[in-house]
Amino acid sequence: MSTSLPEQFEVDRAAFQRDGVALLKGVLTPDEVETLRAGVERNLADLGPLGMNATKPGEPGAFVEDFRNWHRIPEYEQVFRASALAPAAAALMGASSVRLFHDHLLVKEPGTLDRTPWHQDQPYYSIDGTQTVSYWIPLDPVARPSTLEFVAGSHAEGKWYMPRSFVKGTAMVFDEGALEEVPDVEADRDAWPIVGWAMEPGDAVAFNMLTLHAAAGSPTRRRVVSLRLTGDDVRWAPRPHRTSPPYPEVALEAGAPLEHEVFPELWRAPA
């Protein structure tokens, strides 16, 4: 379990709390990047039961996703437990402990035009709470036009928007009309405080699970490992419909801490 945090990442908390997003340059070592790359190739060669090609019919390229593989991809678990990612998330959240909620593989092969639409992460999930970090960790260089973008400060009011399937656009987790629709950011991009960065392998962008974000297609191969982490105040919150990803094996009571083997603790503040 990692306990150390490079000093430069401690100063990002104010920006993270204000904007709901912060860029961590070089948070992973070159060896850790190579380890994750090996894990991604292992994952692509053997997708899990939640893996899929999410490319829209008729679109070029391929957009491959997979979820919840840390327990069977040893390279993932090694980096998740031993790198600076968990202690950096603790510093950003102001948390005394960090748990893994889930890992998420996102690979866009060269020429993939599919956009990842504007959305939040948390409405897709079976958790409540405010101490959350989603990491987007590219393992290939990402130019600014192909990077993940964010609406700075969109997490601040705590508003939840309707989660929808990226391919079919159907409502998920909650009934139709239960939540407000995601605003049409693309219709008037200049009206929104959109931020995003060109990134290199070793960089990661951390964001609150309620921060609106989206990504374009990619002319080059873009391998990304995404990591969802939770802090002290996050609790289990069963939903009326299927979540993404689902957790059929978890039988925690509503409001219980995420004390379950599928949500391992990655970091705890030294006593």
C-alpha positions in Angstrom: 0.0 0.0 0.0 1.4 3.4 -1.0 1.9 5.9 1.8 4.1 8.5 0.1 3.0 11.5 -1.9 5.3 13.7 -4.0 5.2 17.1 -2.5 4.1 19.0 -5.7 0.7 17.2 -5.7 -0.4 18.5 -2.3 -0.8 22.1 -3.7 -3.4 21.1 -6.2 -6.2 20.7 -3.7 -7.5 24.3 -3.9 -7.8 24.1 -7.7 -9.4 20.7 -7.5 -12.0 21.8 -5.0 -12.8 25.0 -7.0 -12.8 23.6 -10.5 -13.5 19.9 -9.9 -10.5 18.9 -11.9 -6.7 19.1 -11.7 -3.9 18.0 -13.9 -1.1 15.9 -12.2 2.0 16.0 -14.4 4.3 13.0 -14.1 2.4 11.4 -11.3 3.4 8.0 -12.6 6.9 6.8 -13.1 8.1 5.5 -16.5 8.1 1.9 -15.1 4.5 2.3 -13.8 3.4 3.5 -17.3 5.0 0.4 -18.8 3.4 -1.8 -16.3 0.0 -0.3 -17.1 0.6 -0.7 -20.8 1.3 -4.4 -20.3 -1.9 -4.7 -18.3 -3.9 -3.0 -21.0 -2.6 -5.4 -23.6 -3.4 -8.4 -21.3 -6.9 -6.9 -20.8 -7.5 -6.4 -24.6 -6.4 -9.9 -25.3 -8.9 -11.2 -22.8 -11.8 -8.9 -22.2 -13.8 -9.5 -19.0 -17.6 -10.1 -18.9 -18.3 -6.4 -18.9 -15.9 -5.7 -21.9 -17.3 -4.4 -25.2 -16.6 -2.6 -28.5 -18.7 0.6 -27.9 -18.2 2.0 -31.4 -21.4 3.2 -32.9 -22.6 1.2 -35.9 -21.0 2.4 -39.1 -18.3 4.5 -37.5 -14.6 3.8 -38.3 -12.1 2.6 -35.8 -12.9 0.9 -32.5 -13.7 2.1 -29.0 -13.1 -0.7 -26.6 -14.3 -0.5 -23.0 -13.9 -2.9 -20.0 -14.7 -2.6 -16.3 -13.7 -4.1 -13.0 -10.5 -6.0 -14.0 -8.0 -5.1 -11.2 -8.5 -8.5 -9.5 -7.5 -10.4 -12.6 -5.0 -8.1 -14.3 -1.9 -8.1 -11.9 -0.3 -5.1 -13.6 -3.4 -2.9 -12.7 -3.4 -4.0 -9.1 0.3 -3.4 -8.8 0.1 0.2 -9.9 -3.1 1.0 -8.2 -1.7 -0.1 -4.8 2.0 1.1 -5.1 1.9 4.3 -7.1 1.2 7.9 -5.9 -2.3 7.8 -7.4 -4.1 6.9 -4.2 -2.3 9.3 -1.8 -2.6 12.1 -4.4 -6.3 11.5 -4.5 -6.4 11.6 -0.7 -4.7 15.0 -0.7 -7.1 16.3 -3.4 -10.2 15.1 -1.5 -9.0 15.9 2.0 -9.6 12.2 2.9 -7.9 10.0 5.5 -8.4 6.8 3.5 -8.9 5.9 -0.2 -10.8 2.9 -1.6 -10.9 1.6 -5.2 -14.5 1.8 -6.5 -13.7 0.5 -10.0 -11.2 0.5 -12.9 -12.2 1.3 -16.4 -10.3 0.5 -19.6 -10.9 2.9 -22.6 -9.1 2.3 -25.8 -9.7 4.3 -29.0 -8.0 2.8 -31.9 -6.6 5.1 -34.7 -9.2 6.9 -36.6 -12.0 6.4 -34.1 -14.5 9.3 -34.5 -16.8 8.4 -31.7 -17.2 11.2 -29.2 -17.6 10.4 -25.5 -20.6 12.7 -24.8 -20.8 15.2 -21.9 -21.7 13.4 -18.7 -20.9 13.0 -15.1 -19.6 9.8 -13.5 -21.4 9.5 -10.2 -25.0 9.2 -11.5 -24.1 5.9 -13.1 -23.0 4.5 -9.8 -24.4 2.9 -6.6 -22.6 5.4 -4.3 -23.4 8.6 -2.5 -20.9 11.1 -1.1 -18.7 14.0 -2.0 -15.1 12.8 -1.6 -14.6 11.3 -5.0 -11.8 11.2 -7.6 -12.0 9.9 -11.1 -8.6 9.5 -12.8 -8.1 9.6 -16.6 -4.6 8.2 -17.3 -3.4 8.1 -20.9 -0.7 5.7 -21.8 0.0 7.4 -25.2 0.6 11.1 -26.0 -2.8 12.9 -26.3 -3.0 16.2 -28.3 -5.3 18.9 -27.0 -8.1 18.2 -29.6 -8.3 14.6 -28.5 -8.1 15.0 -24.8 -10.7 14.7 -22.0 -12.4 18.1 -21.5 -14.2 19.4 -18.4 -16.7 22.2 -17.5 -14.7 23.8 -14.7 -16.8 24.2 -11.5 -19.7 22.1 -12.8 -19.5 19.9 -9.7 -19.9 22.8 -7.2 -23.7 22.8 -6.9 -23.9 19.1 -6.3 -26.4 18.7 -9.2 -26.9 15.3 -10.7 -27.8 14.9 -14.4 -29.6 12.0 -16.1 -27.2 9.2 -16.9 -27.7 7.7 -20.4 -26.3 5.0 -22.4 -23.6 6.4 -24.7 -24.6 4.2 -27.7 -28.4 4.1 -27.5 -29.1 7.2 -25.4 -31.5 5.4 -23.1 -31.9 6.4 -19.5 -29.9 4.4 -17.0 -30.1 3.9 -13.2 -33.0 6.3 -12.7 -36.4 6.5 -14.4 -37.0 8.9 -17.3 -37.6 12.4 -16.0 -36.1 11.7 -12.6 -33.1 13.9 -13.2 -32.4 17.0 -15.3 -30.8 16.3 -18.7 -27.2 17.1 -19.3 -26.9 20.6 -20.7 -26.0 20.9 -24.4 -22.4 22.1 -24.0 -21.5 21.5 -27.6 -24.2 23.9 -28.8 -22.4 26.9 -27.4 -18.9 25.9 -26.2 -17.9 29.6 -25.7 -20.6 29.9 -23.0 -18.9 27.3 -20.8 -15.6 27.4 -18.9 -14.2 24.3 -20.7 -10.7 23.2 -19.8 -8.4 20.4 -21.0 -4.8 19.7 -21.5 -2.5 17.9 -23.9 -1.0 15.0 -21.9 2.0 12.7 -22.0 2.3 9.2 -20.6 2.9 9.5 -16.8 0.3 12.4 -16.5 -3.1 12.0 -15.1 -6.1 14.2 -14.8 -8.1 13.9 -11.6 -11.7 15.1 -11.3 -14.7 15.0 -9.0 -17.3 12.4 -10.1 -19.9 15.2 -10.6 -17.7 17.3 -12.9 -19.1 17.4 -16.5 -16.6 15.9 -19.0 -16.4 14.7 -22.6 -13.9 13.5 -25.1 -13.5 13.6 -28.9 -12.4 10.8 -31.2 -8.7 10.2 -31.8 -6.6 10.1 -35.0 -4.0 8.0 -33.2 -4.2 5.1 -30.7 -5.3 6.3 -27.3 -5.0 3.8 -24.5 -6.5 5.1 -21.2 -6.9 3.5 -17.8 -9.5 5.2 -15.7 -9.6 4.8 -12.0 -12.5 5.7 -9.7 -11.5 6.3 -6.0 -13.6 7.2 -3.0 -12.9 8.9 0.3 -14.2 8.9 3.9 -17.8 10.1 3.3 -18.8 7.8 0.4 -21.5 5.3 1.2 -23.2 2.4 -0.6 -26.4 3.5 -2.3 -28.4 0.8 -4.1 -30.3 2.1 -7.2 -33.6 1.1 -8.6 -32.1 0.0 -12.0 -28.8 -1.4 -13.3 -25.7 0.7 -12.6 -22.6 0.9 -14.8 -20.7 -1.0 -13.7 -23.1 -3.4 -11.9 -22.3 -5.0 -8.6 -24.7 -7.9 -8.2 -22.5 -9.6 -5.6 -22.5 -6.7 -3.2 -25.2 -6.9 -0.5 -24.2 -4.0 1.7 -27.0 -2.0 3.4 -27.9 1.4 2.1 -25.7 4.0 3.8 -23.0 1.5 4.7 -19.3 2.3 4.2 -17.7 0.5 1.2 -16.1 -2.2 3.4 -16.2 -5.0 0.9 -13.5 -7.1 -0.8 -14.4 -5.7 -4.2 -13.6 -2.2 -2.9 -10.1 -2.6 -1.5 -8.5 0.1 0.6 -5.5 1.5 -1.3 -4.3 4.1 1.1 -4.8 5.2 4.7 -3.2 8.1 6.5 -0.4 7.0 8.9 -1.5 6.7 12.5 
